[in-house]
Amino acid sequence: MAAAFTKTFGVDIGYNAIPASEYRKLDFPGTEDLGNMFQFKNEFEDDFCKARDVKFTKELNPQLMTLETWLSKNKGKLEPMISGEAATA
C-alpha cells in the first residue's frame, strides 16, 4: 500500500510495521479489536486471503477497483493530506 501511495503521489510514503501486541497499547478506542485483527491476518494470512474470492467479488460488484485505480480516481481529494509529516511517518 505504501508503494502504491508513493507511486501515485510522488512522495515517499513510509511503512512502520507494529506488532499486534504493541498496537493494542496505543491510546485510542478500538486498539484491542484492531490488534486482534492484525494478529489474525499475520498468523493466518493464507486462510484469511483464501476465504476471499476476488473473481466472485468482481461479479457481485463490477465497479470494484484496484488500490492503484482508486488512488488515481481520488488523488485530488487525498493530495492535501499526503504531505509533510504524514508522508514520512
PDB file of N, CA, C and O in Angstrom:
ATOM      1  N   MET A   1       0.825  -1.181   0.000  1.00  0.00           N
ATOM      2  CA  MET A   1       0.000   0.000   0.000  1.00  0.00           C
ATOM      3  C   MET A   1       0.873   1.250   0.000  1.00  0.00           C
ATOM      4  O   MET A   1       0.588   2.213  -0.712  1.00  0.00           O
ATOM      5  N   ALA A   2       1.938   1.231   0.802  1.00  0.00           N
ATOM      6  CA  ALA A   2       2.829   2.387   0.842  1.00  0.00           C
ATOM      7  C   ALA A   2       3.440   2.635  -0.529  1.00  0.00           C
ATOM      8  O   ALA A   2       3.587   3.785  -0.943  1.00  0.00           O
ATOM      9  N   ALA A   3       3.797   1.568  -1.236  1.00  0.00           N
ATOM     10  CA  ALA A   3       4.377   1.716  -2.578  1.00  0.00           C
ATOM     11  C   ALA A   3       3.366   2.323  -3.544  1.00  0.00           C
ATOM     12  O   ALA A   3       3.732   3.152  -4.377  1.00  0.00           O
ATOM     13  N   ALA A   4       2.101   1.923  -3.444  1.00  0.00           N
ATOM     14  CA  ALA A   4       1.057   2.474  -4.314  1.00  0.00           C
ATOM     15  C   ALA A   4       0.853   3.961  -4.045  1.00  0.00           C
ATOM     16  O   ALA A   4       0.702   4.747  -4.981  1.00  0.00           O
ATOM     17  N   PHE A   5       0.846   4.351  -2.769  1.00  0.00           N
ATOM     18  CA  PHE A   5       0.713   5.769  -2.426  1.00  0.00           C
ATOM     19  C   PHE A   5       1.922   6.551  -2.944  1.00  0.00           C
ATOM     20  O   PHE A   5       1.768   7.636  -3.505  1.00  0.00           O
ATOM     21  N   THR A   6       3.121   6.000  -2.755  1.00  0.00           N
ATOM     22  CA  THR A   6       4.346   6.659  -3.219  1.00  0.00           C
ATOM     23  C   THR A   6       4.295   6.881  -4.719  1.00  0.00           C
ATOM     24  O   THR A   6       4.610   7.971  -5.197  1.00  0.00           O
ATOM     25  N   LYS A   7       3.899   5.850  -5.471  1.00  0.00           N
ATOM     26  CA  LYS A   7       3.823   5.949  -6.931  1.00  0.00           C
ATOM     27  C   LYS A   7       2.783   6.984  -7.366  1.00  0.00           C
ATOM     28  O   LYS A   7       3.046   7.788  -8.260  1.00  0.00           O
ATOM     29  N   THR A   8       1.619   6.966  -6.745  1.00  0.00           N
ATOM     30  CA  THR A   8       0.536   7.865  -7.145  1.00  0.00           C
ATOM     31  C   THR A   8       0.850   9.321  -6.833  1.00  0.00           C
ATOM     32  O   THR A   8       0.580  10.206  -7.645  1.00  0.00           O
ATOM     33  N   PHE A   9       1.423   9.572  -5.653  1.00  0.00           N
ATOM     34  CA  PHE A   9       1.597  10.958  -5.205  1.00  0.00           C
ATOM     35  C   PHE A   9       3.011  11.491  -5.371  1.00  0.00           C
ATOM     36  O   PHE A   9       3.247  12.683  -5.172  1.00  0.00           O
ATOM     37  N   GLY A  10       3.956  10.625  -5.733  1.00  0.00           N
ATOM     38  CA  GLY A  10       5.323  11.082  -5.921  1.00  0.00           C
ATOM     39  C   GLY A  10       5.976  11.539  -4.636  1.00  0.00           C
ATOM     40  O   GLY A  10       6.923  12.325  -4.663  1.00  0.00           O
ATOM     41  N   VAL A  11       5.482  11.055  -3.515  1.00  0.00           N
ATOM     42  CA  VAL A  11       6.025  11.386  -2.199  1.00  0.00           C
ATOM     43  C   VAL A  11       6.374  10.061  -1.520  1.00  0.00           C
ATOM     44  O   VAL A  11       5.581   9.120  -1.550  1.00  0.00           O
ATOM     45  N   ASP A  12       7.549   9.985  -0.912  1.00  0.00           N
ATOM     46  CA  ASP A  12       7.945   8.751  -0.260  1.00  0.00           C
ATOM     47  C   ASP A  12       7.068   8.499   0.969  1.00  0.00           C
ATOM     48  O   ASP A  12       7.157   9.218   1.964  1.00  0.00           O
ATOM     49  N   ILE A  13       6.235   7.488   0.887  1.00  0.00           N
ATOM     50  CA  ILE A  13       5.348   7.121   1.991  1.00  0.00           C
ATOM     51  C   ILE A  13       5.993   5.965   2.739  1.00  0.00           C
ATOM     52  O   ILE A  13       6.276   4.919   2.154  1.00  0.00           O
ATOM     53  N   GLY A  14       6.220   6.149   4.010  1.00  0.00           N
ATOM     54  CA  GLY A  14       6.855   5.120   4.819  1.00  0.00           C
ATOM     55  C   GLY A  14       5.856   4.110   5.358  1.00  0.00           C
ATOM     56  O   GLY A  14       4.654   4.370   5.424  1.00  0.00           O
ATOM     57  N   TYR A  15       6.372   2.968   5.736  1.00  0.00           N
ATOM     58  CA  TYR A  15       5.563   1.920   6.363  1.00  0.00           C
ATOM     59  C   TYR A  15       6.258   1.507   7.643  1.00  0.00           C
ATOM     60  O   TYR A  15       7.454   1.214   7.640  1.00  0.00           O
ATOM     61  N   ASN A  16       5.524   1.481   8.723  1.00  0.00           N
ATOM     62  CA  ASN A  16       6.080   1.123  10.021  1.00  0.00           C
ATOM     63  C   ASN A  16       5.293  -0.065  10.563  1.00  0.00           C
ATOM     64  O   ASN A  16       4.182   0.099  11.067  1.00  0.00           O
ATOM     65  N   ALA A  17       5.864  -1.250  10.459  1.00  0.00           N
ATOM     66  CA  ALA A  17       5.196  -2.450  10.966  1.00  0.00           C
ATOM     67  C   ALA A  17       5.198  -2.414  12.492  1.00  0.00           C
ATOM     68  O   ALA A  17       6.252  -2.286  13.115  1.00  0.00           O
ATOM     69  N   ILE A  18       4.027  -2.525  13.080  1.00  0.00           N
ATOM     70  CA  ILE A  18       3.886  -2.518  14.530  1.00  0.00           C
ATOM     71  C   ILE A  18       3.323  -3.870  14.949  1.00  0.00           C
ATOM     72  O   ILE A  18       2.269  -4.268  14.453  1.00  0.00           O
ATOM     73  N   PRO A  19       3.993  -4.587  15.849  1.00  0.00           N
ATOM     74  CA  PRO A  19       3.440  -5.858  16.314  1.00  0.00           C
ATOM     75  C   PRO A  19       2.064  -5.646  16.948  1.00  0.00           C
ATOM     76  O   PRO A  19       1.810  -4.618  17.578  1.00  0.00           O
ATOM     77  N   ALA A  20       1.184  -6.628  16.774  1.00  0.00           N
ATOM     78  CA  ALA A  20      -0.179  -6.520  17.308  1.00  0.00           C
ATOM     79  C   ALA A  20      -0.172  -6.234  18.799  1.00  0.00           C
ATOM     80  O   ALA A  20      -1.006  -5.468  19.283  1.00  0.00           O
ATOM     81  N   SER A  21       0.754  -6.833  19.536  1.00  0.00           N
ATOM     82  CA  SER A  21       0.812  -6.610  20.982  1.00  0.00           C
ATOM     83  C   SER A  21       1.115  -5.151  21.314  1.00  0.00           C
ATOM     84  O   SER A  21       0.616  -4.633  22.313  1.00  0.00           O
ATOM     85  N   GLU A  22       1.920  -4.485  20.497  1.00  0.00           N
ATOM     86  CA  GLU A  22       2.224  -3.068  20.709  1.00  0.00           C
ATOM     87  C   GLU A  22       1.072  -2.194  20.233  1.00  0.00           C
ATOM     88  O   GLU A  22       0.773  -1.166  20.842  1.00  0.00           O
ATOM     89  N   TYR A  23       0.425  -2.601  19.145  1.00  0.00           N
ATOM     90  CA  TYR A  23      -0.699  -1.830  18.617  1.00  0.00           C
ATOM     91  C   TYR A  23      -1.815  -1.740  19.654  1.00  0.00           C
ATOM     92  O   TYR A  23      -2.459  -0.701  19.799  1.00  0.00           O
ATOM     93  N   ARG A  24      -2.038  -2.844  20.376  1.00  0.00           N
ATOM     94  CA  ARG A  24      -3.097  -2.865  21.400  1.00  0.00           C
ATOM     95  C   ARG A  24      -2.843  -1.848  22.518  1.00  0.00           C
ATOM     96  O   ARG A  24      -3.776  -1.466  23.224  1.00  0.00           O
ATOM     97  N   LYS A  25      -1.602  -1.409  22.685  1.00  0.00           N
ATOM     98  CA  LYS A  25      -1.239  -0.463  23.744  1.00  0.00           C
ATOM     99  C   LYS A  25      -1.447   0.999  23.339  1.00  0.00           C
ATOM    100  O   LYS A  25      -1.353   1.891  24.182  1.00  0.00           O
ATOM    101  N   LEU A  26      -1.728   1.250  22.064  1.00  0.00           N
ATOM    102  CA  LEU A  26      -1.912   2.629  21.613  1.00  0.00           C
ATOM    103  C   LEU A  26      -3.137   3.236  22.289  1.00  0.00           C
ATOM    104  O   LEU A  26      -4.045   2.525  22.718  1.00  0.00           O
ATOM    105  N   ASP A  27      -3.143   4.559  22.375  1.00  0.00           N
ATOM    106  CA  ASP A  27      -4.155   5.260  23.155  1.00  0.00           C
ATOM    107  C   ASP A  27      -5.270   5.832  22.290  1.00  0.00           C
ATOM    108  O   ASP A  27      -5.375   7.048  22.135  1.00  0.00           O
ATOM    109  N   PHE A  28      -6.103   4.960  21.724  1.00  0.00           N
ATOM    110  CA  PHE A  28      -7.324   5.399  21.063  1.00  0.00           C
ATOM    111  C   PHE A  28      -8.306   4.231  21.037  1.00  0.00           C
ATOM    112  O   PHE A  28      -7.887   3.075  21.087  1.00  0.00           O
ATOM    113  N   PRO A  29      -9.579   4.509  20.961  1.00  0.00           N
ATOM    114  CA  PRO A  29     -10.596   3.447  21.016  1.00  0.00           C
ATOM    115  C   PRO A  29     -10.438   2.446  19.873  1.00  0.00           C
ATOM    116  O   PRO A  29     -10.164   2.828  18.735  1.00  0.00           O
ATOM    117  N   GLY A  30     -10.611   1.172  20.184  1.00  0.00           N
ATOM    118  CA  GLY A  30     -10.594   0.126  19.168  1.00  0.00           C
ATOM    119  C   GLY A  30      -9.267  -0.565  18.980  1.00  0.00           C
ATOM    120  O   GLY A  30      -9.155  -1.462  18.144  1.00  0.00           O
ATOM    121  N   THR A  31      -8.238  -0.165  19.747  1.00  0.00           N
ATOM    122  CA  THR A  31      -6.924  -0.765  19.537  1.00  0.00           C
ATOM    123  C   THR A  31      -6.913  -2.267  19.825  1.00  0.00           C
ATOM    124  O   THR A  31      -6.192  -3.010  19.160  1.00  0.00           O
ATOM    125  N   GLU A  32      -7.684  -2.720  20.786  1.00  0.00           N
ATOM    126  CA  GLU A  32      -7.739  -4.151  21.109  1.00  0.00           C
ATOM    127  C   GLU A  32      -8.294  -4.934  19.915  1.00  0.00           C
ATOM    128  O   GLU A  32      -7.713  -5.939  19.504  1.00  0.00           O
ATOM    129  N   ASP A  33      -9.409  -4.475  19.365  1.00  0.00           N
ATOM    130  CA  ASP A  33     -10.014  -5.155  18.213  1.00  0.00           C
ATOM    131  C   ASP A  33      -9.102  -5.105  16.988  1.00  0.00           C
ATOM    132  O   ASP A  33      -8.918  -6.112  16.304  1.00  0.00           O
ATOM    133  N   LEU A  34      -8.539  -3.944  16.716  1.00  0.00           N
ATOM    134  CA  LEU A  34      -7.650  -3.823  15.567  1.00  0.00           C
ATOM    135  C   LEU A  34      -6.398  -4.681  15.749  1.00  0.00           C
ATOM    136  O   LEU A  34      -5.950  -5.330  14.804  1.00  0.00           O
ATOM    137  N   GLY A  35      -5.837  -4.689  16.948  1.00  0.00           N
ATOM    138  CA  GLY A  35      -4.680  -5.534  17.236  1.00  0.00           C
ATOM    139  C   GLY A  35      -4.990  -7.002  17.001  1.00  0.00           C
ATOM    140  O   GLY A  35      -4.178  -7.738  16.441  1.00  0.00           O
ATOM    141  N   ASN A  36      -6.186  -7.426  17.438  1.00  0.00           N
ATOM    142  CA  ASN A  36      -6.599  -8.817  17.213  1.00  0.00           C
ATOM    143  C   ASN A  36      -6.712  -9.111  15.717  1.00  0.00           C
ATOM    144  O   ASN A  36      -6.273 -10.162  15.251  1.00  0.00           O
ATOM    145  N   MET A  37      -7.302  -8.180  14.971  1.00  0.00           N
ATOM    146  CA  MET A  37      -7.451  -8.361  13.527  1.00  0.00           C
ATOM    147  C   MET A  37      -6.085  -8.468  12.848  1.00  0.00           C
ATOM    148  O   MET A  37      -5.876  -9.345  12.009  1.00  0.00           O
ATOM    149  N   PHE A  38      -5.155  -7.579  13.207  1.00  0.00           N
ATOM    150  CA  PHE A  38      -3.823  -7.603  12.607  1.00  0.00           C
ATOM    151  C   PHE A  38      -3.091  -8.894  12.958  1.00  0.00           C
ATOM    152  O   PHE A  38      -2.399  -9.467  12.116  1.00  0.00           O
ATOM    153  N   GLN A  39      -3.243  -9.354  14.205  1.00  0.00           N
ATOM    154  CA  GLN A  39      -2.595 -10.596  14.617  1.00  0.00           C
ATOM    155  C   GLN A  39      -3.158 -11.780  13.835  1.00  0.00           C
ATOM    156  O   GLN A  39      -2.403 -12.635  13.372  1.00  0.00           O
ATOM    157  N   PHE A  40      -4.475 -11.832  13.687  1.00  0.00           N
ATOM    158  CA  PHE A  40      -5.095 -12.931  12.937  1.00  0.00           C
ATOM    159  C   PHE A  40      -4.582 -12.951  11.502  1.00  0.00           C
ATOM    160  O   PHE A  40      -4.199 -14.003  10.990  1.00  0.00           O
ATOM    161  N   LYS A  41      -4.575 -11.780  10.853  1.00  0.00           N
ATOM    162  CA  LYS A  41      -4.107 -11.733   9.469  1.00  0.00           C
ATOM    163  C   LYS A  41      -2.647 -12.152   9.378  1.00  0.00           C
ATOM    164  O   LYS A  41      -2.269 -12.871   8.454  1.00  0.00           O
ATOM    165  N   ASN A  42      -1.837 -11.721  10.307  1.00  0.00           N
ATOM    166  CA  ASN A  42      -0.423 -12.063  10.305  1.00  0.00           C
ATOM    167  C   ASN A  42      -0.202 -13.566  10.496  1.00  0.00           C
ATOM    168  O   ASN A  42       0.615 -14.170   9.801  1.00  0.00           O
ATOM    169  N   GLU A  43      -0.923 -14.156  11.427  1.00  0.00           N
ATOM    170  CA  GLU A  43      -0.705 -15.564  11.760  1.00  0.00           C
ATOM    171  C   GLU A  43      -1.443 -16.527  10.827  1.00  0.00           C
ATOM    172  O   GLU A  43      -1.043 -17.683  10.685  1.00  0.00           O
ATOM    173  N   PHE A  44      -2.516 -16.054  10.193  1.00  0.00           N
ATOM    174  CA  PHE A  44      -3.337 -16.932   9.352  1.00  0.00           C
ATOM    175  C   PHE A  44      -3.588 -16.308   7.976  1.00  0.00           C
ATOM    176  O   PHE A  44      -4.691 -16.407   7.439  1.00  0.00           O
ATOM    177  N   GLU A  45      -2.562 -15.666   7.411  1.00  0.00           N
ATOM    178  CA  GLU A  45      -2.748 -14.932   6.155  1.00  0.00           C
ATOM    179  C   GLU A  45      -3.268 -15.828   5.033  1.00  0.00           C
ATOM    180  O   GLU A  45      -4.134 -15.408   4.266  1.00  0.00           O
ATOM    181  N   ASP A  46      -2.760 -17.047   4.925  1.00  0.00           N
ATOM    182  CA  ASP A  46      -3.236 -17.937   3.858  1.00  0.00           C
ATOM    183  C   ASP A  46      -4.737 -18.185   3.990  1.00  0.00           C
ATOM    184  O   ASP A  46      -5.470 -18.088   3.006  1.00  0.00           O
ATOM    185  N   ASP A  47      -5.195 -18.503   5.197  1.00  0.00           N
ATOM    186  CA  ASP A  47      -6.624 -18.736   5.418  1.00  0.00           C
ATOM    187  C   ASP A  47      -7.422 -17.452   5.207  1.00  0.00           C
ATOM    188  O   ASP A  47      -8.505 -17.473   4.623  1.00  0.00           O
ATOM    189  N   PHE A  48      -6.882 -16.344   5.684  1.00  0.00           N
ATOM    190  CA  PHE A  48      -7.539 -15.038   5.569  1.00  0.00           C
ATOM    191  C   PHE A  48      -7.780 -14.691   4.099  1.00  0.00           C
ATOM    192  O   PHE A  48      -8.879 -14.281   3.725  1.00  0.00           O
ATOM    193  N   CYS A  49      -6.752 -14.856   3.272  1.00  0.00           N
ATOM    194  CA  CYS A  49      -6.856 -14.483   1.852  1.00  0.00           C
ATOM    195  C   CYS A  49      -7.617 -15.535   1.047  1.00  0.00           C
ATOM    196  O   CYS A  49      -8.336 -15.189   0.109  1.00  0.00           O
ATOM    197  N   LYS A  50      -7.471 -16.800   1.396  1.00  0.00           N
ATOM    198  CA  LYS A  50      -8.143 -17.867   0.663  1.00  0.00           C
ATOM    199  C   LYS A  50      -9.663 -17.745   0.772  1.00  0.00           C
ATOM    200  O   LYS A  50     -10.382 -18.161  -0.136  1.00  0.00           O
ATOM    201  N   ALA A  51     -10.152 -17.186   1.858  1.00  0.00           N
ATOM    202  CA  ALA A  51     -11.595 -17.071   2.074  1.00  0.00           C
ATOM    203  C   ALA A  51     -12.216 -15.976   1.221  1.00  0.00           C
ATOM    204  O   ALA A  51     -13.440 -15.842   1.197  1.00  0.00           O
ATOM    205  N   ARG A  52     -11.414 -15.196   0.525  1.00  0.00           N
ATOM    206  CA  ARG A  52     -11.922 -14.104  -0.285  1.00  0.00           C
ATOM    207  C   ARG A  52     -11.706 -14.405  -1.764  1.00  0.00           C
ATOM    208  O   ARG A  52     -10.567 -14.450  -2.229  1.00  0.00           O
ATOM    209  N   ASP A  53     -12.762 -14.604  -2.483  1.00  0.00           N
ATOM    210  CA  ASP A  53     -12.703 -14.916  -3.901  1.00  0.00           C
ATOM    211  C   ASP A  53     -12.855 -13.617  -4.697  1.00  0.00           C
ATOM    212  O   ASP A  53     -13.961 -13.096  -4.841  1.00  0.00           O
ATOM    213  N   VAL A  54     -11.739 -13.104  -5.210  1.00  0.00           N
ATOM    214  CA  VAL A  54     -11.748 -11.820  -5.901  1.00  0.00           C
ATOM    215  C   VAL A  54     -12.629 -11.880  -7.151  1.00  0.00           C
ATOM    216  O   VAL A  54     -13.354 -10.928  -7.440  1.00  0.00           O
ATOM    217  N   LYS A  55     -12.574 -12.978  -7.886  1.00  0.00           N
ATOM    218  CA  LYS A  55     -13.403 -13.106  -9.091  1.00  0.00           C
ATOM    219  C   LYS A  55     -14.894 -13.003  -8.738  1.00  0.00           C
ATOM    220  O   LYS A  55     -15.651 -12.306  -9.413  1.00  0.00           O
ATOM    221  N   PHE A  56     -15.301 -13.698  -7.684  1.00  0.00           N
ATOM    222  CA  PHE A  56     -16.696 -13.647  -7.257  1.00  0.00           C
ATOM    223  C   PHE A  56     -17.071 -12.244  -6.774  1.00  0.00           C
ATOM    224  O   PHE A  56     -18.165 -11.751  -7.050  1.00  0.00           O
ATOM    225  N   THR A  57     -16.162 -11.623  -6.063  1.00  0.00           N
ATOM    226  CA  THR A  57     -16.401 -10.258  -5.590  1.00  0.00           C
ATOM    227  C   THR A  57     -16.620  -9.315  -6.768  1.00  0.00           C
ATOM    228  O   THR A  57     -17.499  -8.455  -6.718  1.00  0.00           O
ATOM    229  N   LYS A  58     -15.825  -9.470  -7.831  1.00  0.00           N
ATOM    230  CA  LYS A  58     -15.987  -8.628  -9.023  1.00  0.00           C
ATOM    231  C   LYS A  58     -17.311  -8.912  -9.731  1.00  0.00           C
ATOM    232  O   LYS A  58     -17.893  -8.018 -10.345  1.00  0.00           O
ATOM    233  N   GLU A  59     -17.787 -10.156  -9.645  1.00  0.00           N
ATOM    234  CA  GLU A  59     -19.098 -10.467 -10.209  1.00  0.00           C
ATOM    235  C   GLU A  59     -20.198  -9.740  -9.424  1.00  0.00           C
ATOM    236  O   GLU A  59     -21.154  -9.232 -10.009  1.00  0.00           O
ATOM    237  N   LEU A  60     -20.054  -9.698  -8.110  1.00  0.00           N
ATOM    238  CA  LEU A  60     -21.030  -9.008  -7.272  1.00  0.00           C
ATOM    239  C   LEU A  60     -20.956  -7.496  -7.442  1.00  0.00           C
ATOM    240  O   LEU A  60     -21.972  -6.802  -7.397  1.00  0.00           O
ATOM    241  N   ASN A  61     -19.742  -6.999  -7.637  1.00  0.00           N
ATOM    242  CA  ASN A  61     -19.533  -5.560  -7.756  1.00  0.00           C
ATOM    243  C   ASN A  61     -18.587  -5.274  -8.926  1.00  0.00           C
ATOM    244  O   ASN A  61     -17.375  -5.177  -8.731  1.00  0.00           O
ATOM    245  N   PRO A  62     -19.126  -5.139 -10.125  1.00  0.00           N
ATOM    246  CA  PRO A  62     -18.274  -4.902 -11.296  1.00  0.00           C
ATOM    247  C   PRO A  62     -17.472  -3.599 -11.222  1.00  0.00           C
ATOM    248  O   PRO A  62     -16.497  -3.443 -11.957  1.00  0.00           O
ATOM    249  N   GLN A  63     -17.858  -2.671 -10.359  1.00  0.00           N
ATOM    250  CA  GLN A  63     -17.111  -1.419 -10.222  1.00  0.00           C
ATOM    251  C   GLN A  63     -15.918  -1.545  -9.289  1.00  0.00           C
ATOM    252  O   GLN A  63     -15.232  -0.556  -9.033  1.00  0.00           O
ATOM    253  N   LEU A  64     -15.657  -2.741  -8.776  1.00  0.00           N
ATOM    254  CA  LEU A  64     -14.522  -2.956  -7.877  1.00  0.00           C
ATOM    255  C   LEU A  64     -13.240  -2.472  -8.543  1.00  0.00           C
ATOM    256  O   LEU A  64     -12.994  -2.768  -9.712  1.00  0.00           O
ATOM    257  N   MET A  65     -12.424  -1.730  -7.799  1.00  0.00           N
ATOM    258  CA  MET A  65     -11.187  -1.158  -8.332  1.00  0.00           C
ATOM    259  C   MET A  65      -9.985  -1.692  -7.578  1.00  0.00           C
ATOM    260  O   MET A  65     -10.090  -2.100  -6.421  1.00  0.00           O
ATOM    261  N   THR A  66      -8.850  -1.684  -8.241  1.00  0.00           N
ATOM    262  CA  THR A  66      -7.593  -1.948  -7.549  1.00  0.00           C
ATOM    263  C   THR A  66      -7.284  -0.725  -6.689  1.00  0.00           C
ATOM    264  O   THR A  66      -7.857   0.345  -6.894  1.00  0.00           O
ATOM    265  N   LEU A  67      -6.394  -0.884  -5.744  1.00  0.00           N
ATOM    266  CA  LEU A  67      -5.991   0.259  -4.919  1.00  0.00           C
ATOM    267  C   LEU A  67      -5.414   1.362  -5.797  1.00  0.00           C
ATOM    268  O   LEU A  67      -5.712   2.539  -5.597  1.00  0.00           O
ATOM    269  N   GLU A  68      -4.587   0.982  -6.770  1.00  0.00           N
ATOM    270  CA  GLU A  68      -3.963   1.970  -7.642  1.00  0.00           C
ATOM    271  C   GLU A  68      -5.012   2.781  -8.411  1.00  0.00           C
ATOM    272  O   GLU A  68      -4.895   4.001  -8.530  1.00  0.00           O
ATOM    273  N   THR A  69      -6.031   2.102  -8.928  1.00  0.00           N
ATOM    274  CA  THR A  69      -7.091   2.798  -9.657  1.00  0.00           C
ATOM    275  C   THR A  69      -7.863   3.729  -8.726  1.00  0.00           C
ATOM    276  O   THR A  69      -8.154   4.871  -9.082  1.00  0.00           O
ATOM    277  N   TRP A  70      -8.195   3.235  -7.529  1.00  0.00           N
ATOM    278  CA  TRP A  70      -8.933   4.046  -6.564  1.00  0.00           C
ATOM    279  C   TRP A  70      -8.128   5.282  -6.173  1.00  0.00           C
ATOM    280  O   TRP A  70      -8.671   6.383  -6.092  1.00  0.00           O
ATOM    281  N   LEU A  71      -6.828   5.094  -5.931  1.00  0.00           N
ATOM    282  CA  LEU A  71      -5.976   6.240  -5.584  1.00  0.00           C
ATOM    283  C   LEU A  71      -5.961   7.262  -6.715  1.00  0.00           C
ATOM    284  O   LEU A  71      -6.071   8.464  -6.476  1.00  0.00           O
ATOM    285  N   SER A  72      -5.825   6.782  -7.934  1.00  0.00           N
ATOM    286  CA  SER A  72      -5.796   7.680  -9.083  1.00  0.00           C
ATOM    287  C   SER A  72      -7.095   8.479  -9.193  1.00  0.00           C
ATOM    288  O   SER A  72      -7.062   9.683  -9.446  1.00  0.00           O
ATOM    289  N   LYS A  73      -8.232   7.818  -9.004  1.00  0.00           N
ATOM    290  CA  LYS A  73      -9.531   8.495  -9.108  1.00  0.00           C
ATOM    291  C   LYS A  73      -9.763   9.476  -7.957  1.00  0.00           C
ATOM    292  O   LYS A  73     -10.521  10.435  -8.106  1.00  0.00           O
ATOM    293  N   ASN A  74      -9.125   9.246  -6.825  1.00  0.00           N
ATOM    294  CA  ASN A  74      -9.344  10.093  -5.644  1.00  0.00           C
ATOM    295  C   ASN A  74      -8.141  10.958  -5.298  1.00  0.00           C
ATOM    296  O   ASN A  74      -8.089  11.554  -4.222  1.00  0.00           O
ATOM    297  N   LYS A  75      -7.183  11.028  -6.201  1.00  0.00           N
ATOM    298  CA  LYS A  75      -5.947  11.761  -5.936  1.00  0.00           C
ATOM    299  C   LYS A  75      -6.201  13.202  -5.503  1.00  0.00           C
ATOM    300  O   LYS A  75      -5.592  13.682  -4.546  1.00  0.00           O
ATOM    301  N   GLY A  76      -7.089  13.883  -6.196  1.00  0.00           N
ATOM    302  CA  GLY A  76      -7.370  15.281  -5.866  1.00  0.00           C
ATOM    303  C   GLY A  76      -7.906  15.471  -4.458  1.00  0.00           C
ATOM    304  O   GLY A  76      -7.601  16.470  -3.806  1.00  0.00           O
ATOM    305  N   LYS A  77      -8.705  14.519  -3.983  1.00  0.00           N
ATOM    306  CA  LYS A  77      -9.268  14.602  -2.632  1.00  0.00           C
ATOM    307  C   LYS A  77      -8.224  14.278  -1.571  1.00  0.00           C
ATOM    308  O   LYS A  77      -8.255  14.826  -0.469  1.00  0.00           O
ATOM    309  N   LEU A  78      -7.299  13.383  -1.913  1.00  0.00           N
ATOM    310  CA  LEU A  78      -6.315  12.916  -0.931  1.00  0.00           C
ATOM    311  C   LEU A  78      -5.047  13.757  -0.896  1.00  0.00           C
ATOM    312  O   LEU A  78      -4.383  13.838   0.138  1.00  0.00           O
ATOM    313  N   GLU A  79      -4.713  14.373  -2.004  1.00  0.00           N
ATOM    314  CA  GLU A  79      -3.437  15.086  -2.129  1.00  0.00           C
ATOM    315  C   GLU A  79      -3.166  16.091  -1.014  1.00  0.00           C
ATOM    316  O   GLU A  79      -2.032  16.162  -0.541  1.00  0.00           O
ATOM    317  N   PRO A  80      -4.155  16.875  -0.571  1.00  0.00           N
ATOM    318  CA  PRO A  80      -3.854  17.830   0.503  1.00  0.00           C
ATOM    319  C   PRO A  80      -3.373  17.149   1.802  1.00  0.00           C
ATOM    320  O   PRO A  80      -2.682  17.769   2.609  1.00  0.00           O
ATOM    321  N   MET A  81      -3.740  15.889   1.991  1.00  0.00           N
ATOM    322  CA  MET A  81      -3.346  15.185   3.218  1.00  0.00           C
ATOM    323  C   MET A  81      -2.028  14.436   3.056  1.00  0.00           C
ATOM    324  O   MET A  81      -1.437  14.013   4.049  1.00  0.00           O
ATOM    325  N   ILE A  82      -1.561  14.266   1.834  1.00  0.00           N
ATOM    326  CA  ILE A  82      -0.361  13.485   1.566  1.00  0.00           C
ATOM    327  C   ILE A  82       0.828  14.424   1.437  1.00  0.00           C
ATOM    328  O   ILE A  82       1.326  14.663   0.337  1.00  0.00           O
ATOM    329  N   SER A  83       1.273  14.947   2.558  1.00  0.00           N
ATOM    330  CA  SER A  83       2.406  15.845   2.544  1.00  0.00           C
ATOM    331  C   SER A  83       3.010  15.921   3.928  1.00  0.00           C
ATOM    332  O   SER A  83       2.409  15.491   4.913  1.00  0.00           O
ATOM    333  N   GLY A  84       4.185  16.465   3.986  1.00  0.00           N
ATOM    334  CA  GLY A  84       4.837  16.742   5.256  1.00  0.00           C
ATOM    335  C   GLY A  84       5.005  15.521   6.141  1.00  0.00           C
ATOM    336  O   GLY A  84       5.369  14.444   5.670  1.00  0.00           O
ATOM    337  N   GLU A  85       4.740  15.696   7.413  1.00  0.00           N
ATOM    338  CA  GLU A  85       4.990  14.670   8.420  1.00  0.00           C
ATOM    339  C   GLU A  85       4.186  13.399   8.170  1.00  0.00           C
ATOM    340  O   GLU A  85       4.693  12.303   8.409  1.00  0.00           O
ATOM    341  N   ALA A  86       2.967  13.514   7.703  1.00  0.00           N
ATOM    342  CA  ALA A  86       2.135  12.345   7.470  1.00  0.00           C
ATOM    343  C   ALA A  86       2.748  11.418   6.428  1.00  0.00           C
ATOM    344  O   ALA A  86       2.589  10.200   6.509  1.00  0.00           O
ATOM    345  N   ALA A  87       3.439  11.980   5.466  1.00  0.00           N
ATOM    346  CA  ALA A  87       4.030  11.186   4.396  1.00  0.00           C
ATOM    347  C   ALA A  87       5.258  10.427   4.848  1.00  0.00           C
ATOM    348  O   ALA A  87       5.602   9.407   4.252  1.00  0.00           O
ATOM    349  N   THR A  88       5.924  10.896   5.881  1.00  0.00           N
ATOM    350  CA  THR A  88       7.171  10.252   6.299  1.00  0.00           C
ATOM    351  C   THR A  88       7.039   9.521   7.630  1.00  0.00           C
ATOM    352  O   THR A  88       8.026   9.003   8.153  1.00  0.00           O
ATOM    353  N   ALA A  89       5.844   9.476   8.174  1.00  0.00           N
ATOM    354  CA  ALA A  89       5.641   8.829   9.475  1.00  0.00           C
ATOM    355  C   ALA A  89       5.902   7.344   9.385  1.00  0.00           C
ATOM    356  O   ALA A  89       5.781   6.635  10.384  1.00  0.00           O
TER     357      ALA A  89
END
